[in-house]
Amino acid sequence: MPLKAQLDFLRNKLGEYELKVVAGKIPNAEYVVENYIKPNISKYNKIVVIPVLPLSMIARLVELARFIKFEVWWAEMEQIKILDKQPVPNKDYNPYSETVVVAAGAHEKTSFKIMRFKKFYRIKRIVMEMEEVK
């Protein structure tokens, strides 16, 4: 779920808004557009999608946003610490602007990353620059 700091930012930037959180299986970007954006185009002055999705799906959303009236924003999060025990709210992190991400590899001990919300960016395009491996 969005952090209170993120919701406050959105309210300050957009005024009153309606938040829709889409959870579960998202098969592709077209699914988001067809089921959540197109049905609401005439209802809202502005539609903003803040995806937590694979990069390929975000890139496709950005492409689709060129043809349909919506924006794609990125929530920048900064890792501020890693703990090896379950973090305690208001002691180990500030739940207003920080969240906990549980991380564990196949052979690693579980760790808890504290991530702090910094700001939102409007994604204008996603580019992959490649070079041949010789």
C-alpha positions in Angstrom: 0.0 0.0 0.0 1.1 3.6 -0.6 2.9 5.4 2.3 1.1 8.3 4.0 4.0 10.6 2.7 3.2 9.5 -0.9 -0.6 10.1 -0.4 0.1 13.5 1.0 2.4 14.4 -1.9 -0.4 13.3 -4.3 -3.0 15.4 -2.5 -0.7 18.4 -2.6 0.1 17.9 -6.3 -3.3 16.7 -7.6 -5.8 18.1 -5.1 -8.6 15.7 -4.3 -8.1 12.4 -6.1 -9.4 8.9 -6.1 -6.9 6.1 -5.4 -7.3 2.7 -7.0 -4.9 0.0 -5.9 -4.7 -2.9 -8.3 -3.3 -6.0 -6.7 -2.9 -9.5 -7.9 -2.0 -10.9 -11.3 -1.4 -8.2 -13.9 -0.8 -10.1 -17.2 0.4 -7.1 -19.2 0.2 -3.3 -19.6 -2.8 -3.6 -22.0 -4.8 -5.2 -19.2 -4.2 -2.1 -17.0 -5.2 0.3 -19.8 -8.3 -1.7 -20.9 -9.6 -2.4 -17.3 -8.6 0.7 -15.3 -7.7 3.6 -17.6 -10.0 3.6 -20.6 -13.2 3.1 -18.5 -12.2 6.2 -16.5 -10.9 8.6 -19.1 -14.0 10.7 -19.2 -14.5 10.6 -15.5 -11.2 12.3 -14.4 -9.2 15.3 -15.6 -6.0 13.4 -15.0 -5.1 9.7 -14.6 -1.8 8.8 -13.1 -0.4 5.3 -12.9 2.3 4.6 -10.4 3.3 1.0 -11.2 5.1 -1.5 -9.1 5.6 -3.9 -12.1 8.4 -5.4 -14.2 10.3 -2.9 -16.2 9.1 -4.3 -19.5 5.5 -3.7 -18.4 6.3 -0.1 -17.2 8.0 0.6 -20.6 4.8 -0.6 -22.4 2.6 1.6 -20.2 4.8 4.6 -21.0 4.4 3.8 -24.8 0.6 3.5 -24.4 0.4 6.7 -22.4 1.5 8.6 -25.6 -1.8 7.6 -27.3 -4.1 7.6 -24.3 -4.6 10.4 -21.8 -2.7 9.2 -18.7 0.7 9.6 -17.1 3.1 7.1 -15.6 5.0 8.1 -12.5 7.9 6.5 -10.6 8.1 6.5 -6.8 11.8 7.0 -6.0 12.7 5.0 -2.9 16.0 5.2 -1.1 17.4 2.3 0.9 18.5 3.8 4.2 19.4 0.7 6.2 19.4 -3.1 6.4 18.5 -5.0 9.6 18.8 -8.6 10.4 15.8 -8.6 12.7 12.2 -7.7 12.2 12.0 -3.8 12.3 9.8 -2.1 14.8 7.7 0.8 13.6 8.5 4.2 15.0 11.8 2.7 16.4 13.6 1.3 13.5 11.7 3.1 10.8 9.2 5.9 10.3 6.0 4.3 8.9 4.9 7.7 7.5 7.6 7.8 4.9 9.4 4.5 5.1 8.6 0.9 4.4 10.1 -2.5 5.0 11.1 -4.8 2.2 12.0 -8.4 3.2 14.9 -9.8 1.3 16.3 -13.3 1.3 18.3 -15.2 -1.2 18.6 -19.0 -1.6 21.5 -19.2 0.9 21.2 -16.0 2.7 19.7 -15.1 6.0 16.6 -13.0 5.9 17.2 -9.3 6.0 14.9 -6.3 6.2 15.6 -3.3 4.0 14.2 0.0 5.2 13.2 2.1 2.1 12.4 5.8 2.3 10.1 7.6 -0.1 12.0 10.5 -1.7 9.8 11.9 -4.6 7.8 11.0 -7.7 9.1 11.3 -11.3 7.0 11.4 -14.4 8.4 8.7 -16.7 8.7 10.2 -20.2 10.4 7.2 -21.8 12.4 4.1 -21.1 15.5 3.5 -23.2 17.8 0.5 -23.4 21.2 1.3 -24.7 23.1 -1.8 -25.7 26.5 -2.7 -26.9 27.7 -5.9 -28.6 29.7 -8.2 -26.4 32.9 -9.1 -28.2 
